[in-house]
Amino acid sequence: MRLLGLRMVIILVSLPGLVGCSVFHRDGSPSWIVGQSSEYPSNRFLLGVGEGDSRPIAEERAYAAVARIFKAEIHAHSQDWETYWLLEDGGRESSKRELALEHVTRVTTDKVLENVRILERWVHPETRVHVVLAGIDRQQAEGALLQRIEEYDRTVQDAVYQARQSGDKLERIGKLQHALTTLILREAANADLRIIRANGLGVSSAYRVGKLTTELKQFLAKNLAVEVAVMGDHSGPVRTAIIEGLRRQGLRVVAENSLDSSSGDDPLGENGNAPDLAVQGKVRVWEIDVPDPLFAYARWCGEFSIVEVATQRIVGVAARSGREGHVTQKEALARAAAVMQETLASDLTQTLRALIFGEDQKVAQHPPRACPQNPPN
């Protein structure tokens, strides 16, 4: 009979008897196989067991057994951070959450797992199945985690203080953003600490992700205003798409040129806020002659600058162009306009978000170039 086939066995030595006894009770098998070992007591070690047809496979599964314990805990706490991730992604349900979880795991838990060591190996004398014991020394891992949590706490404290003291809107938003992302990493490290500690206790924080997220959202809604001005072909739908993208990021859009409120923008002066940033650009769509007997083609382009209103500095740019085809010229033009609208709205939303949240420190020096100087009429 094969020894448990090729299944992975996960044990927490603090929970003896978690793994079934069955064939592991044969004479000569080490005691750690069934989760009871005086050499690796539960108050000192966190253990995982893996098995396989070869030693490398068994070792890999032993590592994975330990990793699974931590990563399950991270996922269990991730709901506490959901409001912030939805703010980052404009309130949309998407793969953003999984990417964020992957990032948190890579930055925090994977550091803890660097302390996993292979402690014992055993080969079943009859089946030749390899069984491996991997583990973490709780005391060593706890010391490293406490040090990291202290560093996170200092960073969060400093960022929140600087944010609340700053008179610069973009600086305040960027500092709050930095505090939030660091706080999530801190809470993930604290979740790891609760696993490492035999008593299951972590270290409380002076801040909460939900409260800081609310503070950031409220500040964005009340204090930062964006104006959007678009000229050229299909400028109305393009402008509408850009505005919708910005609003999903929690930003307030004021009426273009402080006059037009027909699109639902906040008229300038209603809340006493002039625009802080202006999105200014032009778009074009035109027919092109391509020797294709089956399809007609059209090109599109868009050039946008993000301007800091107070200084008139260009602080961000977006420039894109493309070609679309369809069976008729009218349909080709319509498809080009639709792709242009979606692409430019997405690009500008991400560019503005990176600028506002301090993710991109590069400042553009010149207006973008994507459209030809003299496109056909």
Order of alpha helices (4+ residues) and beta strands (2+ residues): beta-alpha-alpha-alpha-alpha-beta-beta-alpha-alpha-alpha-beta-alpha-beta-beta-beta-beta-alpha
